[in-house]
Amino acid sequence: MEYFALYEAQGKPESDGVTHELIKFPNGHCSIRKVGRDGPLSESMHSSIGPWAEANEVYVAQSELVAKLKGQDTLAPVVIYDIGMGIAANALAAFETWSSLQLDRAIRPLHIFSFENDLSGIELALSSSREFSFLERHGSLAAELLTSGTVTLPDCRGGPGFRWTLVHGDFLKGPSRALAPEIIFYDFYSPAVSPELWSVDAFTRLRSVCGPVTVLVTYVAATAARSALLLAGFAVGQGSQTAAKRETTIAATEVTMLSQPLGREWLGKLSRSSRPLPADVDLQKRKKALETIERLSQFS
Ligand SMILES: C[S@@+](CC[C@H](N)C(=O)[O-])C[C@H]1O[C@@H](n2cnc3c(N)ncnc32)[C@H](O)[C@@H]1O
């Protein structure tokens, strides 16, 4: 991916010299990436379409947040797990969606749990908010989340409205069973950088805390990541395209929730793939894992 460092690395370096730096794409959009003493340690947090477009196109639109907030049959909050909070573009895009809808009509409350193990990225973004207009608009909310661990706002009628909870720590040690998510934004660095976060084990734990109708959206479309989701018990479908990604992924607890479930043609792709399965499927178990996927009801 093409980008260049905009500033020297800023933020509080950890004891091993790891910190974040701001980068700018040739089209002018900015993002953040992790750097160590010897150079970059991660990809940029966002693709070249920028954090705000990515948040709205890949996460908010695909999860059908608007329809869920307008849902008539319950007053229970829409619960979002924002996994890999980063600089909170996804969380704040969901907040802005809720915030503008509730001005016109009574809608369901929104409760976001943001999972993040390294807050130095968002601290850097908040100190450079001129590069991120959504942080210029909502930086005080994000700053309050970092200091208090939770933010609550009533809706414009004085009813329960918005709640944002920070879950600070390693996601692989959780997630908590507090409230089942209806929507999951799954946005970690790619499987090439952090294979353990795209493993059968990680998705199995996540599947175990889902409600009966949970949808998971992610920018990743790698075959091995989709296999991991399938082996963990999610139904998996093709997600929409963005200017930077040919395909994204939507998974769900029920195949009927997907408009484009992966079908038999994807099984062909799986059989031709040089990396069909995630790293936590042992070599001896690979054949059985592939057979398990082929027999799943979504492919019948
Ligand atoms: C691609 S960025 C997320 C971008 C983000 N969703 C946004 O809206 O800006 C991935 C984030 O996941 C965090 N992360 C990586 N491994 C983690 C782990 N094991 N537990 C929690 N957070 C983790 C990184 O620190 C990084 O901030």
The ligand as an ORCA input file, in Angstrom:
! r2SCAN-3c Opt
* xyz 0 1
  C      -6.955     -1.921     12.129
  S      -6.913     -1.134     13.701
  C      -8.608     -0.734     14.011
  C      -9.145      0.530     13.374
  C     -10.431      0.972     14.001
  N     -11.503      0.036     14.015
  C     -10.902      2.377     13.758
  O     -12.129      2.583     13.659
  O     -10.064      3.280     13.704
  C      -6.692     -2.529     14.790
  C      -6.668     -2.169     16.264
  O      -6.731     -3.386     17.036
  C      -5.894     -3.237     18.169
  N      -5.491     -4.591     18.637
  C      -4.578     -5.412     18.079
  N      -4.510     -6.569     18.769
  C      -5.406     -6.488     19.785
  C      -5.815     -7.373     20.819
  N      -5.263     -8.586     20.954
  N      -6.775     -6.955     21.690
  C      -7.344     -5.730     21.549
  N      -7.005     -4.839     20.577
  C      -6.046     -5.206     19.705
  C      -4.718     -2.420     17.655
  O      -4.041     -1.790     18.721
  C      -5.410     -1.444     16.712
  O      -5.751     -0.256     17.383
*
